[in-house]
Amino acid sequence: MKILSLETSAKSVSAAVTEDGAPLACAYQNTGMTHSRTLMPLVDAMLQNSGLSPAEMDVIAVAAGPGSFTGIRIGIAAAKGLAWGLEKPCCGVSTLLAMAQNVPFFDGVIIGAMDARRHQVYNALFSQQSGELQRLTPDRAIGLAELAAELKNEEKPKIIVGDGAELCYTFLLEQGISCRMAPPAARMQNAVGVGQAADTMARAGQLVSAQQLLPVYLRMSQAEREKLARGEKITVD
């Protein structure tokens, strides 16, 4: 099964093709340019340079969130457009689950952490033993103090992945909780992890149509919070 995957949930942007979970091609960029400008040229160049064609793909996968509101919207829109044009199914992958794929040889608790600002992280916890990954918590926006309270009695080795890893690592150490960060090359979000998670999900029948593919934000945007503060209603266009 060939899967074309997109990752736009944070500052970096990446695309990958995996086949039965193994990467065939990937492209990554973290130069500060907007994803709306870089994503599709990145995809086109990757496919051309690897001799692959969009028609060969069986599934279009995307990191559906949590993460940057703008980044997620760009990735979801691109995945929908590709899937509609190619008449392929979609797979919306948790950004945190995709990041957990980065450390397949680590046995212990994997802490997914993306900086959600306002003293919070987008977080999920996973347990891994001999490459078998098990989700311990749902994706959530959680305060660092609350996360530390959950982990204070956890005796298994702990590793942190994600763009909020340094923030989380520093706070947990201050609370006397031993942990380490994944090395830089395995720390950040990437489309290969999206493809690997999507492969498992596809085999479990967890695919959707382009129309059904939706983003996962976990909390309201700043604009929505400001509307509520002013007593205005939030409507869906």
ABEGO torsion letter per residue (X at the ends): XBBBBBBAABABBBBBBBBGGBBABBBBBBAGBBAAAAAAAAAAAAAAAAGBBAAABABBBBBAOBEBAAAAAAAAAAAAAAAAAAGBBBBBBBAAAAAAAABAABBEBBBBBBBAEGGBBBBBBBBBBGGBBBBABBBBBBBAAAAAAAAAABABBBBBBEAAAAAAAAAAAAAGBBBBBBBAAAABBBAAAAAAAAAAAAAAGBBBBAAABBBBAGBBBAAAAAAAAAGBBBBBX
